[in-house]
Amino acid sequence: MVVDWKMMTEGFVFENYKKIVLYGASSRGEKVFNYFYDMKMDNKILSFCDSDQKKCNNEIKFCGKSVISPKELIAIKEDILVVISSTFLEEISNSLEKMNCKHDIVSSLAVKWAIHADIYTGKAKYLDNDIICWYKNEYEYWKNIEMEYANFTALSYQKKCIRDIWNSTNPIILHSRHKTGNNTLWLSTKHYNNVFFSYHYIDPGKYNDYQEVKLIIESKKKRGETIRILCGIREPVSMTISQSWQAISRPYCYQNSYLTNDFPFSMKFGGFWNDTISTYKNNVYYWYYEQLKKPFGIDLFDTSLDLCDKLYKGYIIIKKSNIELFLYKTESLNLLEKEIGEFIGDSQFSMKNENCANKSPYALAYKQYKEVCKIPKEWFEFQMNQASYFYTVNECKSIRKKYEKYIY
């Protein structure tokens, strides 16, 4: 049984498992082994397992351990923990469950999270104090480094995007908030010379990007040029849950404030992302006010646009002065290949779809979480009120039906 969610909520509980088998005798497997080695837990690793029969040879060792086949793994009688040290999480877990595997199965990410949380909550009795102190010091050091790096790179990308827009003729900007198909569109368009990715934000801070964008708009207008923007909208409940879980793969940037004695992964939605509904600013759609209306003058909440009806095809093109906005529903993105091609001026345009969630390190836990999470009714109603600007009555009914069993 897959126990990602259980392990991430309850901690590692090291004593529950006598031995560990790492599934995946590959470079990823070596990295996971080295992690256990650093934690002084490598003595608990019984062996590796791999579906490649060429690797399953008693005379061949991987990281000093034997490599067994899936059938040999299933045949082990003692209680072991199978840690998937591979990118093929779903494939391996499904294969083991079809083989009627009785062992607990978990991703390497869930193990690391559980151990790291145990260190911060004081549950890591199975680790010596030197490791705990070392890890906390390393965590604080790298957290600060990565926070500075993340801020620096985000700002660099934003400034580069604005600079490139200045120098481009009839630029096209991928300017959309997180979890609305950005990676898919960027992979599909980055080979064009006049397409630029804003990396989600135009910064109104000390560099006054808003003012610079307005100058660009006026400059392009005088030259008779058009600025085209591709921007996605997504129903707010799934968008917020998805964005929350993406943060799990970035431990130094996001997790420190969540590692408390209550553990970060509360089944009550909001325990992790901690959304409140006290102000409009905490609404997930606030991005569109800050990032479309302020710099580009396009207000999606202008009722005269009547977007919920006009978006029934999955997209709408909004024109204002020399700005053209292609607003699409993320749920319909894969059906809009022709329309996007016409908008960017390439009849041969093809979509390179990237479904990150299914292949992400947190995929197994995310799948389980969505089956047990609890969504506060007040928060849900607040988001659905905003969703009504973009989704029809019937679409909103479908969203409600999708989440009704999770609302409390």
C-alpha positions in Angstrom: 0.0 0.0 0.0 1.2 3.5 -0.9 1.8 5.4 2.4 3.1 8.8 1.3 0.3 10.8 2.9 0.4 8.7 6.1 4.2 9.1 6.4 4.1 12.8 5.7 1.5 13.4 8.4 2.7 10.9 11.0 6.4 11.2 10.6 8.9 8.5 9.7 8.3 6.2 12.7 11.5 4.5 12.0 10.9 1.6 14.4 7.9 0.4 12.2 10.3 -0.9 9.6 13.1 -3.4 10.1 14.6 -3.0 6.7 14.4 -0.7 3.6 14.5 -1.6 -0.1 15.2 1.1 -2.6 13.3 0.5 -5.8 15.4 1.9 -8.7 19.1 1.0 -9.1 19.9 4.2 -11.1 21.5 7.6 -10.5 18.4 8.7 -8.6 18.7 5.6 -6.5 22.3 6.4 -5.7 21.2 9.9 -4.6 18.6 8.4 -2.3 21.1 5.9 -0.9 23.5 8.7 -0.2 20.8 10.5 1.7 20.3 7.5 4.0 24.1 7.3 4.3 24.3 10.9 5.4 21.5 10.2 7.9 23.5 7.2 9.1 20.6 4.9 8.1 22.3 3.0 5.3 22.6 0.0 7.6 18.8 -0.4 7.3 18.9 -0.7 3.5 18.5 -4.4 2.7 19.0 -4.1 -1.0 18.0 -2.3 -4.2 15.2 -3.5 -6.5 14.9 -3.0 -10.2 12.7 -4.3 -13.0 15.7 -4.5 -15.3 16.7 -8.1 -15.1 20.3 -7.3 -16.3 20.8 -5.4 -13.0 19.4 -8.3 -10.9 22.5 -10.4 -10.5 23.9 -11.5 -7.1 27.4 -10.9 -8.3 26.6 -7.3 -9.2 26.4 -4.7 -6.4 25.0 -1.2 -6.6 26.2 1.2 -3.9 27.5 -1.9 -2.2 24.0 -3.5 -2.1 22.5 -6.4 -4.0 19.8 -5.8 -6.6 16.7 -8.0 -6.5 13.8 -8.4 -8.9 10.2 -7.3 -8.1 9.2 -11.0 -7.7 12.0 -11.4 -5.1 10.8 -8.2 -3.4 7.2 -9.5 -3.1 8.5 -12.8 -1.6 10.2 -11.1 1.3 8.2 -12.0 4.5 9.5 -9.5 7.0 8.1 -6.0 7.3 10.0 -3.7 5.0 9.6 -0.3 3.6 9.8 0.0 -0.2 11.2 3.5 -1.1 10.7 4.4 -4.8 14.0 6.0 -5.8 12.9 6.6 -9.4 11.0 9.2 -11.4 8.5 6.6 -12.4 6.4 6.8 -9.2 3.0 6.0 -10.6 4.3 3.2 -12.8 6.2 1.4 -10.1 3.6 1.8 -7.4 0.8 0.6 -9.7 3.0 -2.4 -10.8 3.7 -3.4 -7.2 0.1 -3.2 -6.2 -1.0 -5.3 -9.2 1.5 -7.9 -8.0 -0.3 -7.8 -4.6 2.7 -6.3 -2.8 2.0 -6.4 1.0 4.8 -4.0 1.9 4.3 -0.3 2.5 5.4 1.8 -0.5 6.5 5.3 -0.3 8.3 7.9 -2.4 11.8 9.2 -1.5 10.3 12.7 -1.1 7.8 11.5 1.5 10.6 9.8 3.5 12.8 12.9 3.5 9.9 15.2 4.4 8.9 12.9 7.3 12.5 12.7 8.6 13.0 16.4 8.2 9.7 17.2 10.1 10.7 14.7 12.8 13.9 16.6 13.3 12.1 20.0 13.7 9.3 18.6 15.9 11.7 16.7 18.1 10.4 13.2 17.1 13.7 12.1 15.6 14.8 9.9 18.5 16.3 7.5 16.0 18.9 10.1 14.9 21.8 11.1 17.1 22.0 14.7 18.2 25.0 15.5 15.9 22.9 14.7 12.8 20.0 16.8 14.1 22.2 19.8 14.8 24.0 19.4 11.5 20.8 19.2 9.6 19.2 22.3 11.2 22.3 24.3 10.6 22.5 23.2 7.0 18.8 23.9 6.5 19.1 27.5 7.8 22.2 28.1 5.7 20.8 26.8 2.5 17.3 28.3 3.1 18.8 31.8 3.2 21.0 31.1 0.1 18.1 29.7 -1.9 15.7 32.5 -0.8 18.2 35.1 -2.0 18.8 33.1 -5.2 15.1 32.7 -5.9 14.5 36.5 -5.3 17.5 37.3 -7.5 16.6 35.0 -10.4 12.9 36.1 -10.3 13.9 39.7 -10.5 16.5 39.0 -13.2 13.9 37.2 -15.3 11.4 40.0 -14.9 14.0 42.7 -15.9 15.2 40.6 -18.8 11.6 40.1 -20.0 10.9 43.9 -19.9 14.2 44.6 -21.6 13.5 42.1 -24.4 10.0 43.5 -24.9 11.5 47.0 -25.5 13.8 45.5 -28.2 11.3 43.3 -29.9 8.8 44.1 -32.7 5.2 43.1 -31.9 6.2 41.2 -28.8 4.1 38.3 -27.4 4.2 37.9 -23.6 3.3 34.7 -21.6 2.0 36.6 -18.6 0.0 34.4 -16.3 -0.2 33.4 -12.7 1.1 30.0 -11.4 -0.5 26.7 -12.2 -2.3 27.9 -15.4 -0.4 26.0 -18.1 2.7 28.3 -18.1 5.2 25.4 -18.7 3.2 23.9 -21.5 3.0 27.3 -23.3 6.6 28.1 -22.7 7.8 24.8 -24.0 5.6 25.3 -27.1 6.6 28.9 -27.9 10.1 29.5 -26.5 11.7 28.9 -30.0 10.0 32.1 -31.3 12.1 35.2 -31.3 9.3 37.5 -30.2 7.8 35.4 -27.4 8.8 36.2 -23.8 7.9 34.6 -20.4 7.3 37.1 -17.6 7.8 34.4 -14.9 4.4 35.4 -13.5 5.2 38.9 -12.2 5.8 42.5 -13.2 7.2 44.0 -10.1 5.7 47.3 -8.9 8.5 47.8 -6.4 11.6 50.0 -6.3 12.3 49.5 -10.0 8.9 50.7 -10.9 8.2 48.1 -13.6 4.6 49.3 -13.9 5.7 52.7 -15.2 8.2 51.1 -17.6 5.6 48.8 -19.0 3.3 51.8 -19.6 6.2 53.6 -21.5 6.7 50.4 -23.6 3.0 50.4 -24.5 3.1 54.0 -25.6 6.3 53.5 -27.5 4.9 50.5 -29.3 1.6 52.3 -30.0 3.5 55.2 -31.7 5.3 52.7 -33.9 2.0 51.0 -34.8 3.0 47.8 -33.0 0.8 45.5 -31.0 1.6 43.8 -27.7 -0.1 40.4 -27.4 -0.5 38.6 -24.1 -1.3 35.0 -23.4 -2.9 34.6 -19.9 -4.7 31.7 -18.3 -7.6 31.5 -15.8 -8.3 28.4 -13.7 -11.0 27.6 -11.2 -9.7 28.8 -7.9 -10.0 25.7 -5.6 -7.9 23.3 -7.7 -5.5 26.2 -8.6 -4.8 26.9 -5.0 -4.4 23.3 -3.9 -2.1 22.7 -6.9 0.1 25.7 -6.1 0.3 24.8 -2.5 1.6 21.3 -3.3 4.1 22.5 -5.8 5.8 24.4 -2.9 6.6 21.0 -1.3 9.4 20.4 -3.8 11.1 23.6 -2.7 12.0 22.9 0.9 14.4 25.8 1.5 12.2 28.5 0.1 8.9 27.6 1.6 8.8 25.1 4.4 10.5 26.6 7.4 7.5 28.4 8.7 5.3 25.3 8.4 7.5 22.9 10.4 5.7 23.1 13.7 4.6 20.7 16.3 1.3 20.4 14.5 3.2 19.2 11.3 2.6 21.1 8.0 0.2 18.8 6.3 -3.2 19.3 8.0 -6.1 17.6 6.3 -8.0 20.8 6.8 -7.2 22.8 3.7 -5.5 26.0 4.7 -3.4 24.2 7.3 -0.6 24.2 4.7 -1.2 27.2 2.6 -3.0 29.2 5.4 -5.3 31.2 3.2 -7.6 33.6 4.9 -10.7 35.3 3.5 -10.6 38.6 5.4 -9.6 40.7 2.4 -9.9 40.7 -1.4 -6.1 40.6 -1.6 -6.1 37.0 -0.3 -8.3 35.9 -3.1 -6.4 33.8 -5.6 -7.7 36.0 -8.4 -6.1 39.1 -7.0 -3.1 38.4 -9.3 -5.2 39.5 -12.3 -5.9 42.9 -10.7 -2.2 43.5 -9.8 -0.7 42.1 -13.0 -3.2 42.9 -15.7 -5.2 46.0 -14.7 -2.4 48.0 -13.1 0.3 47.6 -15.8 -1.8 47.0 -18.9 -5.2 48.6 -18.0 -7.2 45.4 -18.6 -9.7 44.8 -15.8 -11.1 41.2 -16.0 -13.6 42.1 -13.2 -15.3 44.7 -15.3 -18.8 43.3 -15.5 -19.4 44.8 -19.0 -17.0 42.2 -20.3 -19.5 39.4 -19.4 -16.6 36.9 -19.3 -18.5 33.9 -17.8 -20.6 33.7 -20.9 -18.0 34.7 -23.5 -15.5 32.1 -22.2 -17.8 29.2 -23.0 -15.4 28.3 -25.9 -12.5 28.2 -23.5 -11.0 31.5 -24.5 -11.6 35.1 -25.4 -9.5 37.8 -27.1 -9.8 41.2 -25.3 -8.5 44.3 -27.2 -7.6 47.6 -25.6 -5.6 50.2 -27.6 -2.6 48.3 -28.9 -2.9 45.5 -26.3 -4.4 42.1 -27.3 -5.1 39.6 -24.5 -5.7 36.0 -25.2 -7.5 34.8 -22.1 -7.9 31.1 -21.9 -9.3 28.6 -19.4 -6.5 26.3 -18.3 -9.1 23.4 -18.3 -9.4 24.0 -22.1 -5.8 24.7 -23.0 -5.1 21.5 -24.8 -8.1 22.1 -27.1 -6.9 25.5 -28.2 -3.9 24.7 -30.4 -5.5 26.2 -33.5 -6.7 29.3 -31.8 -3.4 30.0 -30.1 -1.6 29.4 -33.4 -3.8 32.1 -35.1 -3.2 34.5 -32.2 0.6 34.3 -32.4 0.6 34.1 -36.2 1.8 30.6 -36.8 -0.6 28.2 -38.5 1.9 25.3 -37.8 1.8 25.9 -34.0 1.8 22.7 -32.0 1.3 22.3 -28.2 4.0 20.5 -26.2 1.9 19.4 -23.3 3.6 19.0 -19.9 1.5 17.5 -17.1 3.9 18.3 -14.2 1.7 17.1 -11.4 1.6 13.4 -12.5 5.4 13.3 -12.8 6.3 15.4 -9.8 8.1 14.1 -6.7 5.0 14.8 -4.7 2.6 13.0 -7.1 1.7 10.1 -4.8 1.1 12.2 -1.7 -0.8 14.8 -3.7 -3.1 12.1 -5.1 -3.8 10.8 -1.6 -4.2 14.2 -0.2 -7.0 15.1 -2.6 -9.0 12.2 -1.4 -8.9 13.2 2.3 -8.5 17.0 2.4 -11.1 19.1 4.2 -12.1 22.5 2.7 -13.6 25.2 4.9 -17.0 26.1 3.6 -16.5 29.8 4.1 -13.3 29.8 2.2 -14.9 27.7 -0.6 -17.8 30.0 -0.9 -15.5 33.0 -1.1 -13.6 31.5 -4.0 -16.7 30.3 -5.8 -18.1 33.9 -5.7 -15.0 35.0 -7.6 -15.2 32.0 -9.9 -18.6 33.2 -11.1 -16.9 36.0 -13.0 -15.4 33.5 -15.3 -17.4 30.3 -15.1 -21.0 29.7 -16.0 -23.7 28.6 -13.5 -23.4 25.0 -14.8 -19.6 25.1 -14.6 -19.8 26.3 -11.1 -22.2 23.5 -10.2 -19.7 21.0 -11.6 -17.0 22.5 -9.4 -19.2 22.3 -6.4 -20.0 18.7 -7.1 -16.3 17.9 -7.5 -15.5 19.2 -4.0 -18.8 18.8 -2.1 -17.6 15.8 -0.1 -14.5 17.7 1.1 -16.3 20.8 2.5 -16.9 21.1 6.2 
